[in-house]
Amino acid sequence: MKKSSKAVFFIVCALTLFLAYSSFFGIDGYFGDIRKVFVKSGDDIRWGIDIRGGVDVTFTPPETINATRDQMTLAEGVVTQRLVSQNITDSEVYTDFDKKRIIVRFPWKENESDFDPEAAIKEIGTTAKLEFREGSEVTGALVVEGKDIDSAAAAYDTQKNANIVSLKFNSEGAAKFAEVTERLAVSGGSISIWLDGENISTANVQEAIPDGNAQITGNFTAEQTATLARQINSGALPFALNVESFSTIDPVMGEGAKNSMLFAGIIAYILVVIFIVLLYRLPGCVAAIGLLGQIAGAVVAISGYFSIFPSFTLTLPGIAGIILSIGMGVDANIITASRIRDELNEGRTLDGAIQLGTKHAFSAIMAGNITVIIVAAVLMGAFGPPGSFFSTLLKPVFFMFGPSTTGAVYSFGYTLLMGTIFNFIFGVTASRLMITSLSRFKAFQNPWLYGGEKA
């Protein structure tokens, strides 16, 4: 059996401890009086309304528009999709059809350093009406519009050295765009792109574009292209929404509830570690390190970790997803330790027991984890924003049902998926590397340490 070197245990252990420390406490530095965050900490997690408080805003249609019930329903759906596309999963959206207003509540207080609620409100309420027109004037013939676009994604064009929005037209839009670009390529015409009546880009048509793929280019920042892509993916509102009122919400549960959950989590981890160490000895100690890494991974997934990524709202369903995935991590380590013990009781050598035990355990762990990943992916695809990866992937399955964005379910699916992935990394791979590495040390070659009889 080819075994891991002795150094592997210390390398994996050091990396796990570094991940745990950096995810819990973050990494930052000061350049003069300016604080620069390199790695976000657990304190940067976006908590739900009950714990952290949030924003309460009431939207209304313009006074000149007598909105119908169908238009108000459509507007409510678009608002919900836009909230989830910003990782705001703990939100409440209500429509008062009689008074024609949409009441929205979402987490975070005004004083959070990495979140601007007024900017979020502006993005939620804008129409994002996208039009491609012939020529450089808004009066030019309409080529395609937002409804002709299948998906949009922010990207960076290395050749143009510019931030762009990559567009993929649906079949109808692709046919329209192909016909116009083929004609304009011969005549030397141009196509302008308009967002809410404002020209954002104009380009000469050099060649026909028959494949339904195009780009929006302009003097954009990365944040602007990301915002535009989100707005296009989440659909256009039937009208711009005006802000009738805006206020903050005080937390119901407060910081005390968050601290109580943290304390309960620490106690639960300690009790689980004591149990698996007493029952499985050395594999239990390795499992404790693996579980720490998995917990750190869960924090990484919801805190944003690297400062360029937005954090994810941690809701009660999201917490349930984390707990379930950690439970699967405990189960994975118990299965592996049990298989090793069984092989030792069958009379195999320590090397043979570890090799066969981890091999037999892997198939059972793999089957269970793949099943959970599929479930999590389906939940995220069915209840996530239309432009998300899993929603796009599962569009052939759910196309007949229409958008059904539900932040609470999406949050559960996300944390369950990420927790399961980190279970593979730490509960399976890291634990296996550490246990085989430790078995090379003479002090750890007694079968009793792995659940067998004393040598």
Secondary structure by P-SEA (a helix, b strand, c coil): ccccccaaaaaaaaaaaaaaaaaacccccccccbbbbccccccccccccccbbbbbbbbbccccccccaaaaaaaaaaaaaaaaaacccbbbbbbccccbbbbbbbccccccccccaaaaaaaaccccbbbbbcccccccccccccccccbbbbbbcccccbbbbbbbbcaaaaaaaaaaaaaaaaaccbbbbbccccccccccccccccccbbbbbccccaaaaaaaaaaaaaccccbbbbbcccccccccccaaaaaaaaaaaaaaaaaaaaaaaaacaaaaaaaaaaaaaaaaaaaaacccccccbbbbbbcaaaaaaaaaaaaaaaaaaaaaaaaaaaaaaacccaaaaaaaaaaaaaaaaaaaaaaaaaaaaaaaaaccccccaaaaaaccccccccccccaaaaaaaaaaaaaaaaaaacccaaaaaaaaaaaaccccccccccccccc
